[in-house]
C-alpha cells in the first residue's frame, strides 16, 4: 500500500514540476518579448537591468512582509550563485548578439540546442537516468520545436557571414545549459527565496555597467512598464525553481521548447502575427512530448542503485 502511495506521489511530482516550469516559461516569454515591446526607445540591456532592480525590490518587500532578517537568506554557496548569474547573463547576451547579427529565427533555432546540451550534463554530472520513455518525450519536444522553426523559415537564408554569430548562439545555448544545471543543484541546496535574492542581486551587479553604457533617456512613465517586469520575472523564476526541485533535468529541461508556443501566442495577441499550420502542428507535438515526460514514473531516491 505504501509503495502504491509513494509511486502515485512521485508521478504527481513530475506532473506538478511540468506545470510549474510551463507557467514559468509562459511568464518568461513576456520578458523575452520586452525588447520588441520597447522598440528602439530603449536598449535590451537597459530593460533587463530595470527588471532585475524591480525584481530585487520586490523580493525585499517579500522579506519585509515575512518579518525575517536578510541574514536568514544567506547562502553557503555565494560563489555558485554568482557563477550561475554569470552563465545566465553571458548566455543571454550571446543569444541577443547572434539575433542581431543573423536572422532571428536562425538564432532562436540554435538557442534551442540548450536542451541537447542540458540532458548529457544531467546524466554525466547529476547521474540522472534517461530511459527510453525520456528519449521519446525529448525527441517529440525537439521535433515539435524543429517543426516550428522550419515552418518559420529557419536557415533558408543562411550565409557564410553568419558562421561566427551562429557559433556564438551555440555557445549561448551551452552557457544556458550550465545555468540550468546550476539551478537544479542550487534549488535543492537553498530555499527558493534565497536563490531568487542571489540571482537578482548578482544580475544587478553584472548589468549595471553595460546598462549605463547603453542607457537611453526615457521618462518615468515610459520606465514603469519595464519596472513591472521585475515582479513578473520574480514569479517566473520562482515557478522554475519550484519545478526544478520536483523533477529531474531530463523531465523539466525540454519544457523550454514551450517558449516557442507562448512566443507565437504573444505575436498573435499583440502583433497580429497569424500562426501558420506548421506552428500549430509543432505546438501540438511539443505538448505530446511534454505529456510523455510528465507521466514518467521516477525511481524513488531511497531505492538502491542496484534495484533501479
Secondary structure, 3 states (H helix, E strand, C coil): CHHHHHHHHHHHHHHHHHHHHHHHHHHHHHHHCHHHHHCCCCCHHHHHHHHHHHHHHHHHHHHHHHCCCHHHHCCCCHHHHHHHHHHHHHHHHHHHHHHHHCCHHHHHHHHCCHHHHHHHHHHHHCCCCCCHHHHHHHHHHHHHHHHHHHHCCCCCCCCHHHHHHHHHHHHHHHHHHHHHHHHHHHHHHCCHHHHHHHHHHHHHHHHHHHHHHCCCCCCHHHHHHHHCHHHHHHHHHHHHHHHHHHCCHHHHHHHHHHHHHHHHHHHHHHHCCCCCHHHHHHHHHHHHHHHHHHCCCCCCCCCCHHHC
